[in-house]
Amino acid sequence: MSYSEVLIQSAQIEALIKNEERRKKRAYKALCYYDDIQEPFLEKALRYRYPNTYTDVLPFMVTIPLSKSMVRQLAKLFQSDPVINLRGIDETSAIAEAFSKLLDECKLYQVLGQIDRICETCHQVGVLPHYDAKRDRVYLQLITPDKVTVWQNEKDPTQLDALAYPILNRENTLIAQKGNRYAFWTEDTYQEIEILMNGKIEPIPGTEAPNVYGRIPVIWFSIELPMNRFWIDSGYPIMKANETANLQLTAFNMGIDFQSFATMVTEGMPESQVITSNVSRFLNIPKDKITGTLQGKAYYINPGVNLNSIWQVINDQISLAAALLGISTDFIRGGANYSSGYQLRLSMTGVIDHNQAKRSVYRESIRELVQLIMDCKRIYGKVNLPTDADINIDYADVQVTPNQMELEQIRTLKLANGTMSIIDAIMEDNQDLDRQSAIERKKQIDSENAIYRTPNLTTGMFE
C-alpha cells in the first residue's frame, strides 16, 4: 500500500470514528432529556447563545420534563400486556407451563414497555438475555445506542457482523482493573476487548469463548425499519422541542425578573455617587458647589413588553411540536376535559395510528427475543424448550378510558338489549373475579337488596 493510500485510509477511519462519536452523543443527549438530566446541556446552549453574558443568564435556567411527557403519550403499545404463546403446544403441558414461568421470571412484559419508551426516545434499543446461575433465572439487559459499537455487513448494511458493548467503563472501574472493557460478539465467538482511540480492537487474553447461540445474542427493536444502514438516525424532534422550550422559558424567566419592575436610570451623576437600594432607598442628587446646579438627573423607566404574548408564543410552539408528532396538545398542557369517550378517542387518533403501525415493526423482534430467551434457558438452565418455536403474539388495543357516565349508559343499553349479562357487568367492574365468583357476588347483591331495600319516598319511608 502506498503512502497516499495509507493517508486516505487513515482519514476515512478518523471520519468514521468522528461520525460514530457524534451519533452516540446525540443518542445520549436524547436519553438524558427523557431522564430529565437537562441542566448541563442547557448551560452549554446558553454559553453558545450568550458568550459574553451567559453568567447573568444561568441563575434563571428553567428545564421541563417535556421529553418524558411526549414519550409517555406516544409509547402506548404495551399499555396492556400482549398475549404471547406457543402455537401447537397444549396450554396444560409442561412446556407451556415452563414457557409462561420463563416470561414472568425475566419480566418480559415490563421490559417491553421500557423498550417502547426508549425506541420513542432514541429510535432503537438492543435486548440481551443473561443467565443467573445462582438464582436459575434469565434476566434482560437493555443496550442503548449511545453505548454500543457495531460492524455492519458489507453486502447488507442493515445486518451486523459484530457488536461490542461496554461491560466495564471509567464510571464503574475498580482500581485494580483496566477501564473501557467491552463484550465483543460475532456469530461464532465471544471475547472481551478494548477499543483503542484509533478504532482498532485489542483482545484481552484468556476471555475468548465459542458463541453457543450461533448468532449475535442481541435483539434490536426500532420504531421503523432501517433502509440502507443499521442505525436509524432520523433526528430527535422530541429532544429538540424540549431544548427549544428550555431556552425560551429561561429567557422568559429572566424577562419576568427584568420586566416586572421599573428600572432606575441616572444621567450625569458622579460615578462615586452611592445609591441606597433597600426598601427605604432615596437618591440625593448633588449640586455643583460653585454654580448650585444639579449634577445629573435620575428617573425610572417602565417595561413595555407584553409577557402574556410571549408566554402564549412559547406554549404555541410546544403545542405545534406535539401536534406534529400526533399528540393531542390538551394532554401536553394538562387540561384535557372531554365530555365523551368518542371525543377522547378522536383526540388520540394520531397516537393510536402511530402505535398501530409499530405492531408489525415490533412483531418479528418480539418473536426473536422470546426464542432467544428460551435458548438461553435451555442452554444454561437445562430446561426442555423448543429450538424453533411458532410464537404467536396478540397485541392489546390502546385503551381509552371513557367518561364514567357514558360507560354506564353503554352498559345499560347492552343489558337492555341482551348483549351483556349482569354477570358480565360484575366481572367488568372487578376483573379479579372469575365467572363463578361473579355469580356468587350477584347472589349476595340480590340477598342484600332484599333486606336493605331503597326507600320509596312516594309511599313512605318503609313499606
Backbone torsions as a table, in degrees:
resi	resn	phi	psi	omega
1	MET	NA	131.7	-178.3
2	SER	-74.3	166.3	-179.6
3	TYR	-61.5	-41.4	-179.8
4	SER	-65.6	-36.4	178.3
5	GLU	-67.0	-37.8	177.2
6	VAL	-63.2	-43.0	179.3
7	LEU	-62.7	-42.3	179.2
8	ILE	-63.4	-44.6	179.7
9	GLN	-63.2	-40.8	179.0
10	SER	-63.8	-40.2	178.9
11	ALA	-65.2	-39.0	179.0
12	GLN	-66.0	-42.6	178.3
13	ILE	-62.0	-44.2	-179.8
14	GLU	-62.4	-40.8	179.1
15	ALA	-65.0	-41.5	178.4
16	LEU	-63.1	-41.1	179.8
17	ILE	-64.1	-42.5	179.7
18	LYS	-64.8	-42.1	177.7
19	ASN	-62.6	-40.7	179.5
20	GLU	-64.4	-43.5	178.6
21	GLU	-65.0	-38.6	178.6
22	ARG	-64.3	-42.6	178.8
23	ARG	-62.1	-44.5	-179.7
24	LYS	-63.6	-40.8	-179.1
25	LYS	-65.3	-38.3	179.5
26	ARG	-66.8	-42.2	178.5
27	ALA	-65.3	-41.7	178.8
28	TYR	-61.8	-41.8	-179.7
29	LYS	-63.6	-42.7	179.0
30	ALA	-61.9	-41.3	178.8
31	LEU	-66.9	-38.4	177.6
32	CYS	-63.5	-40.9	178.7
33	TYR	-63.9	-38.2	177.2
34	TYR	-64.8	-38.6	-179.7
35	ASP	-81.9	5.3	178.5
36	ASP	63.4	33.8	172.0
37	ILE	-103.2	79.7	-167.3
38	GLN	-114.6	-19.8	-173.5
39	GLU	-57.5	-44.0	-179.6
40	PRO	-60.4	-37.2	-179.5
41	PHE	-72.9	-37.0	178.2
42	LEU	-66.8	-41.5	178.5
43	GLU	-61.7	-41.3	178.4
44	LYS	-63.0	-41.4	179.4
45	ALA	-65.5	-37.6	178.6
46	LEU	-68.5	-37.1	176.3
47	ARG	-61.3	-39.0	-179.6
48	TYR	-72.0	-39.9	-176.5
49	ARG	-76.2	-37.6	-178.3
50	TYR	-124.3	71.1	-172.8
51	PRO	-60.4	-29.6	-175.8
52	ASN	-99.3	-19.7	-174.1
53	THR	-128.4	15.7	-174.1
54	TYR	-62.0	-27.7	179.5
55	THR	-64.7	-26.2	176.8
56	ASP	-74.6	-22.8	-176.2
57	VAL	-90.2	-28.6	-173.2
58	LEU	-53.8	-39.4	-180.0
59	PRO	-62.9	-15.2	-175.8
60	PHE	-103.1	12.6	-176.8
61	MET	-58.9	135.6	177.2
62	VAL	-131.5	129.0	172.8
63	THR	-125.0	145.9	179.6
64	ILE	-129.9	147.4	-178.8
65	PRO	-80.6	52.3	-178.5
66	LEU	-66.5	-39.3	-179.9
67	SER	-59.7	-48.1	-179.8
68	LYS	-61.9	-41.6	-179.4
69	SER	-63.0	-46.8	-179.4
70	MET	-65.9	-43.5	-178.9
71	VAL	-62.8	-42.4	-179.8
72	ARG	-64.7	-31.7	177.6
73	GLN	-73.1	-32.9	-177.8
74	LEU	-82.5	-36.4	-173.2
75	ALA	-85.8	78.8	-176.5
76	LYS	-113.0	-0.5	-172.4
77	LEU	-62.0	-37.3	-177.9
78	PHE	-108.0	31.0	173.7
79	GLN	-57.0	-39.3	171.2
80	SER	-117.9	145.2	-176.1
81	ASP	-64.7	136.0	172.0
82	PRO	-73.0	163.9	174.3
83	VAL	-95.8	120.0	-179.8
84	ILE	-121.7	119.5	179.0
85	ASN	-146.1	175.9	-177.8
86	LEU	-104.5	121.0	177.3
87	ARG	-69.4	142.0	176.6
88	GLY	80.7	3.8	178.6
89	ILE	-111.6	126.4	178.6
90	ASP	-60.3	129.0	-176.8
91	GLU	-64.3	-18.9	179.8
92	THR	-95.8	1.5	-176.6
93	SER	-77.5	166.3	179.2
94	ALA	-66.2	-34.2	179.9
95	ILE	-65.8	-44.6	179.3
96	ALA	-63.1	-38.6	179.1
97	GLU	-66.9	-43.5	178.5
98	ALA	-64.9	-36.8	179.1
99	PHE	-64.4	-47.6	-180.0
100	SER	-62.7	-41.5	178.6
101	LYS	-64.6	-37.1	-179.5
102	LEU	-65.1	-44.6	179.5
103	LEU	-63.4	-34.5	178.7
104	ASP	-71.7	-41.9	-175.1
105	GLU	-68.4	-30.0	178.7
106	CYS	-91.9	3.4	177.1
107	LYS	54.8	44.6	-175.3
108	LEU	-59.4	-43.2	-174.2
109	TYR	-66.7	-38.0	175.2
110	GLN	-67.3	-39.7	-178.7
111	VAL	-66.2	-34.8	179.5
112	LEU	-60.7	-39.4	176.7
113	GLY	-63.9	-39.7	178.1
114	GLN	-67.6	-38.9	177.2
115	ILE	-58.6	-46.2	-178.2
116	ASP	-61.2	-41.6	-179.2
117	ARG	-67.7	-39.0	179.0
118	ILE	-68.2	-39.0	178.1
119	CYS	-62.5	-38.9	177.4
120	GLU	-67.3	-28.4	-177.8
121	THR	-80.8	-47.8	-174.8
122	CYS	-135.2	25.3	168.1
123	HIS	78.4	-36.2	-173.4
124	GLN	-142.7	156.2	171.1
125	VAL	-158.0	142.3	176.7
126	GLY	-101.2	150.6	179.6
127	VAL	-127.1	127.9	-176.3
128	LEU	-125.7	123.2	176.3
129	PRO	-81.9	141.0	173.9
130	HIS	-123.6	146.3	176.9
131	TYR	-104.2	126.3	177.3
132	ASP	-98.3	101.0	-175.0
133	ALA	-65.6	-33.5	-177.6
134	LYS	-64.8	-39.6	-177.8
135	ARG	-102.3	-1.9	-179.3
136	ASP	52.4	53.4	179.8
137	ARG	-146.5	158.1	176.9
138	VAL	-101.6	134.1	171.9
139	TYR	-126.6	158.3	-172.9
140	LEU	-109.1	132.2	177.0
141	GLN	-109.2	131.8	177.5
142	LEU	-94.3	133.9	-179.1
143	ILE	-116.8	110.9	-177.0
144	THR	-86.4	155.8	-174.4
145	PRO	-60.7	-22.6	-178.3
146	ASP	-75.0	-10.2	-174.8
147	LYS	-114.0	-2.9	-170.8
148	VAL	-117.3	146.2	173.9
149	THR	-118.2	134.2	-177.4
150	VAL	-124.0	154.4	172.8
151	TRP	-116.5	112.1	-174.6
152	GLN	-80.2	150.8	176.9
153	ASN	-71.4	135.6	-176.0
154	GLU	-65.2	-38.0	-177.5
155	LYS	-79.9	-36.4	179.0
156	ASP	-131.6	94.3	-175.2
157	PRO	-63.0	-14.3	178.2
158	THR	-78.7	-10.7	179.3
159	GLN	-107.2	158.4	-174.6
160	LEU	-111.7	141.8	169.7
161	ASP	-94.3	-27.5	-178.8
162	ALA	-158.2	161.1	-177.7
163	LEU	-150.6	142.5	177.7
164	ALA	-136.7	137.3	176.2
165	TYR	-138.9	150.6	-173.8
166	PRO	-71.6	135.4	172.4
167	ILE	-115.5	-9.9	175.8
168	LEU	-155.8	122.4	179.2
169	ASN	-134.0	-178.9	-173.0
170	ARG	-66.2	-18.7	-179.4
171	GLU	-76.9	-25.1	-179.4
172	ASN	-131.9	27.9	-177.4
173	THR	-75.7	131.6	171.5
174	LEU	-77.5	149.9	-174.9
175	ILE	-58.3	-37.4	-174.9
176	ALA	-84.2	-1.6	-176.5
177	GLN	-115.6	159.5	-178.6
178	LYS	-84.4	140.9	-177.7
179	GLY	-84.1	171.6	175.8
180	ASN	58.1	46.8	177.2
181	ARG	-93.3	137.2	-176.7
182	TYR	-122.4	148.1	166.9
183	ALA	-86.0	129.3	-174.8
184	PHE	-120.4	118.1	-177.4
185	TRP	-115.5	136.2	162.9
186	THR	-123.4	179.9	178.4
187	GLU	-64.9	-23.0	-174.1
188	ASP	-106.1	-30.1	-170.3
189	THR	-136.5	160.2	169.1
190	TYR	-124.4	139.2	177.0
191	GLN	-156.7	151.5	173.6
192	GLU	-93.6	137.6	-173.2
193	ILE	-138.9	171.2	165.4
194	GLU	-118.8	139.4	175.8
195	ILE	-103.4	116.1	-175.2
196	LEU	-79.0	167.7	-177.5
197	MET	-61.2	-27.6	-179.5
198	ASN	-88.7	8.1	177.6
199	GLY	89.5	-6.4	-179.2
200	LYS	-78.5	155.8	-178.6
201	ILE	-102.3	135.2	176.2
202	GLU	-119.4	103.3	-179.3
203	PRO	-64.1	145.9	176.3
204	ILE	-95.8	117.3	-174.4
205	PRO	-57.5	143.9	175.0
206	GLY	82.8	4.9	-177.4
207	THR	-107.9	-4.0	-175.9
208	GLU	-74.9	139.9	178.5
209	ALA	-151.3	154.8	177.5
210	PRO	-68.4	148.1	176.5
211	ASN	-83.3	106.9	-174.3
212	VAL	-72.1	-15.2	-178.3
213	TYR	-84.0	-24.2	-177.0
214	GLY	76.5	7.6	177.0
215	ARG	-157.9	159.9	177.7
216	ILE	-65.1	118.5	-170.7
217	PRO	-83.2	47.0	175.0
218	VAL	-127.6	122.5	179.2
219	ILE	-101.0	127.4	-175.5
220	TRP	-100.9	134.0	174.3
221	PHE	-111.3	140.8	176.6
222	SER	-148.0	153.4	-176.6
223	ILE	-79.4	-10.3	174.1
224	GLU	-150.3	160.4	-177.5
225	LEU	-79.4	134.8	176.3
226	PRO	-67.3	148.6	-175.9
227	MET	-99.2	-65.2	-175.1
228	ASN	-127.1	16.0	175.9
229	ARG	-158.8	167.0	-175.8
230	PHE	-73.9	-45.0	-174.3
231	TRP	-81.6	137.1	172.1
232	ILE	-96.8	106.0	-176.5
233	ASP	-120.9	66.3	-173.3
234	SER	-97.3	28.4	179.4
235	GLY	88.8	168.7	-177.4
236	TYR	-130.8	74.1	-174.8
237	PRO	-62.1	-34.1	-179.9
238	ILE	-67.7	-47.1	179.4
239	MET	-62.7	-41.3	-179.4
240	LYS	-65.4	-38.9	177.2
241	ALA	-63.5	-40.2	177.7
242	ASN	-64.9	-42.1	-179.8
243	GLU	-64.0	-44.2	178.5
244	THR	-63.1	-42.9	179.1
245	ALA	-61.9	-40.8	178.6
246	ASN	-61.4	-44.4	179.7
247	LEU	-63.6	-45.4	-178.0
248	GLN	-67.9	-39.8	179.5
249	LEU	-69.4	-32.7	175.6
250	THR	-65.0	-45.8	177.3
251	ALA	-62.7	-38.5	178.8
252	PHE	-65.6	-41.6	179.3
253	ASN	-62.8	-40.9	176.4
254	MET	-67.0	-38.1	178.7
255	GLY	-62.6	-37.3	177.5
256	ILE	-59.8	-43.9	-178.2
257	ASP	-65.6	-41.3	-175.8
258	PHE	-84.9	-27.6	-173.8
259	GLN	-98.3	-10.3	-177.2
260	SER	-83.3	-12.4	-177.0
261	PHE	-130.4	149.7	176.0
262	ALA	-69.2	148.4	-178.5
263	THR	-110.4	130.2	178.3
264	MET	-79.3	137.3	177.3
265	VAL	-126.4	133.9	176.8
266	THR	-119.7	149.5	178.3
267	GLU	-133.7	131.1	173.1
268	GLY	71.9	14.5	-179.7
269	MET	-91.0	150.7	178.3
270	PRO	-60.2	142.8	-179.2
271	GLU	-65.9	-21.6	-179.6
272	SER	-82.1	-6.2	-178.3
273	GLN	-65.1	128.1	-179.6
274	VAL	-97.1	128.4	179.5
275	ILE	-109.9	119.0	178.4
276	THR	-70.1	132.2	-172.5
277	SER	-119.2	22.3	177.0
278	ASN	-93.4	-166.8	-174.7
279	VAL	-63.1	-38.3	-177.5
280	SER	-96.1	33.9	-174.0
281	ARG	-67.9	150.9	173.8
282	PHE	-145.8	163.9	-178.0
283	LEU	-128.9	121.6	178.3
284	ASN	-104.7	111.2	-179.9
285	ILE	-88.0	115.9	-174.6
286	PRO	-71.6	155.4	175.6
287	LYS	-101.3	152.0	174.6
288	ASP	-67.1	129.5	-174.2
289	LYS	-65.5	-23.8	-177.4
290	ILE	-94.6	-50.8	-174.8
291	THR	-90.8	-23.8	-178.4
292	GLY	81.1	4.5	178.7
293	THR	-82.0	153.9	179.8
294	LEU	-67.8	138.5	178.6
295	GLN	-95.5	78.8	178.7
296	GLY	105.5	-179.3	178.7
297	LYS	-148.3	162.4	-180.0
298	ALA	-138.9	144.5	178.9
299	TYR	-160.2	169.1	179.9
300	TYR	-108.6	144.7	170.2
301	ILE	-115.5	138.7	-179.4
302	ASN	-103.5	137.7	-178.1
303	PRO	-66.3	148.0	179.8
304	GLY	-119.2	13.0	-178.3
305	VAL	-80.1	135.7	178.4
306	ASN	-88.1	96.3	-177.0
307	LEU	-65.8	-31.1	178.8
308	ASN	-62.2	-38.9	179.3
309	SER	-66.5	-41.2	178.4
310	ILE	-64.1	-42.7	178.6
311	TRP	-60.3	-40.4	179.3
312	GLN	-65.9	-39.7	178.9
313	VAL	-62.2	-43.8	179.6
314	ILE	-61.1	-45.7	-179.7
315	ASN	-66.4	-35.6	178.0
316	ASP	-65.2	-37.3	179.1
317	GLN	-68.5	-39.4	176.2
318	ILE	-64.0	-42.7	179.6
319	SER	-63.9	-39.1	178.8
320	LEU	-63.2	-44.5	178.8
321	ALA	-60.5	-41.2	178.8
322	ALA	-65.6	-43.6	-178.0
323	ALA	-63.8	-38.1	179.7
324	LEU	-65.9	-24.5	177.7
325	LEU	-91.1	-0.8	178.9
326	GLY	88.5	11.5	-178.1
327	ILE	-95.3	136.2	175.7
328	SER	-64.9	130.5	-179.1
329	THR	-66.3	-23.5	178.6
330	ASP	-64.8	-34.9	179.9
331	PHE	-69.6	-36.9	179.7
332	ILE	-69.3	-39.4	-179.6
333	ARG	-78.8	-12.4	176.5
334	GLY	77.5	19.5	-177.2
335	GLY	-121.0	26.2	-177.7
336	ALA	-67.4	130.5	178.6
337	ASN	-148.7	94.5	-174.3
338	TYR	-106.2	138.8	-177.0
339	SER	-82.7	-13.6	-179.3
340	SER	-146.1	156.7	176.9
341	GLY	-64.2	-30.9	178.4
342	TYR	-63.0	-45.1	178.7
343	GLN	-62.6	-40.4	179.4
344	LEU	-63.9	-45.2	-179.6
345	ARG	-66.4	-36.3	178.5
346	LEU	-63.1	-38.6	179.7
347	SER	-68.2	-21.3	-177.4
348	MET	-101.8	13.8	-176.6
349	THR	-56.3	-44.7	-179.6
350	GLY	-61.1	-43.3	179.9
351	VAL	-67.6	-41.8	-179.8
352	ILE	-63.7	-45.7	178.8
353	ASP	-62.9	-39.8	179.4
354	HIS	-61.7	-44.5	-179.5
355	ASN	-73.1	-29.9	175.2
356	GLN	-63.2	-40.0	-179.3
357	ALA	-67.6	-29.3	-178.5
358	LYS	-72.7	-19.2	-176.5
359	ARG	-56.1	-52.1	-176.7
360	SER	-68.6	-31.1	-179.8
361	VAL	-71.0	-39.6	-178.2
362	TYR	-79.8	-26.2	-167.8
363	ARG	-54.7	-49.8	-177.3
364	GLU	-66.9	-36.4	178.2
365	SER	-63.9	-39.5	177.9
366	ILE	-64.3	-43.3	178.8
367	ARG	-60.1	-46.2	-179.8
368	GLU	-63.7	-39.0	179.9
369	LEU	-66.5	-44.7	179.9
370	VAL	-62.0	-41.8	178.1
371	GLN	-64.4	-40.5	179.4
372	LEU	-65.9	-37.1	176.2
373	ILE	-62.5	-43.6	178.3
374	MET	-64.1	-40.9	178.7
375	ASP	-61.8	-42.4	-179.9
376	CYS	-61.0	-44.2	-179.4
377	LYS	-69.4	-37.2	-179.4
378	ARG	-69.2	-41.6	-176.4
379	ILE	-71.8	-47.2	-173.0
380	TYR	-96.7	-31.7	-178.2
381	GLY	-96.2	-3.4	177.2
382	LYS	58.4	40.4	178.5
383	VAL	-104.8	134.2	-177.0
384	ASN	-76.3	97.8	178.4
385	LEU	-126.7	152.2	-175.8
386	PRO	-61.2	146.7	178.5
387	THR	-92.4	-18.7	179.7
388	ASP	-144.1	68.3	-171.9
389	ALA	-77.0	151.0	171.9
390	ASP	-92.9	98.5	-171.3
391	ILE	-95.9	124.7	179.9
392	ASN	-101.9	135.7	-179.5
393	ILE	-129.0	120.3	174.8
394	ASP	-115.8	114.2	179.4
395	TYR	-77.8	147.8	171.2
396	ALA	-85.8	150.2	177.6
397	ASP	-70.3	152.0	174.1
398	VAL	-66.0	123.2	-175.1
399	GLN	-84.9	134.0	174.1
400	VAL	-119.5	116.1	-178.3
401	THR	-75.8	113.3	-177.5
402	PRO	-77.7	170.2	172.7
403	ASN	-60.3	135.0	-174.1
404	GLN	-63.4	-38.1	178.1
405	MET	-64.6	-40.7	178.1
406	GLU	-63.9	-39.8	179.5
407	LEU	-61.5	-43.5	179.5
408	GLU	-66.2	-37.5	178.2
409	GLN	-63.6	-41.5	179.4
410	ILE	-64.3	-42.1	-179.5
411	ARG	-67.0	-37.4	178.6
412	THR	-62.4	-41.4	177.5
413	LEU	-64.3	-41.9	179.5
414	LYS	-64.6	-39.7	178.5
415	LEU	-66.2	-37.5	-178.0
416	ALA	-69.8	-39.5	-177.7
417	ASN	-92.6	4.2	172.1
418	GLY	81.9	12.4	178.6
419	THR	-89.6	-1.2	176.5
420	MET	-146.5	142.4	177.0
421	SER	-100.4	165.2	176.5
422	ILE	-59.1	-35.8	-179.7
423	ILE	-64.8	-40.6	176.8
424	ASP	-60.2	-41.7	-179.0
425	ALA	-65.2	-40.9	179.0
426	ILE	-64.4	-42.8	179.3
427	MET	-66.8	-31.7	178.6
428	GLU	-67.2	-35.8	178.9
429	ASP	-75.4	-30.5	-179.6
430	ASN	-133.0	94.0	-173.2
431	GLN	-73.4	-6.6	176.0
432	ASP	-79.9	-13.4	-178.5
433	LEU	-85.4	136.2	168.6
434	ASP	-86.3	178.7	-173.0
435	ARG	-65.3	-41.3	-179.7
436	GLN	-63.8	-40.1	178.0
437	SER	-66.1	-35.4	178.5
438	ALA	-67.3	-36.8	176.7
439	ILE	-63.0	-43.6	177.7
440	GLU	-62.7	-37.7	178.2
441	ARG	-65.4	-37.0	177.5
442	LYS	-64.8	-40.9	177.5
443	LYS	-61.8	-40.1	179.4
444	GLN	-64.7	-42.1	179.2
445	ILE	-62.3	-44.7	179.9
446	ASP	-62.0	-41.5	-179.5
447	SER	-64.5	-43.8	-179.8
448	GLU	-68.5	-36.6	178.6
449	ASN	-65.9	-32.5	178.9
450	ALA	-68.4	-29.6	-179.3
451	ILE	-89.2	-46.6	-175.9
452	TYR	-108.5	74.3	-176.6
453	ARG	-75.1	153.5	175.7
454	THR	-70.4	130.3	-179.1
455	PRO	-58.5	139.5	174.1
456	ASN	-99.3	101.8	-172.4
457	LEU	-70.5	-13.0	-178.7
458	THR	-83.3	-21.0	-177.6
459	THR	-116.5	-1.1	-178.2
460	GLY	126.6	169.0	-176.2
461	MET	-63.6	-41.6	178.5
462	PHE	-135.8	142.3	177.9
463	GLU	-82.1	NA	NA
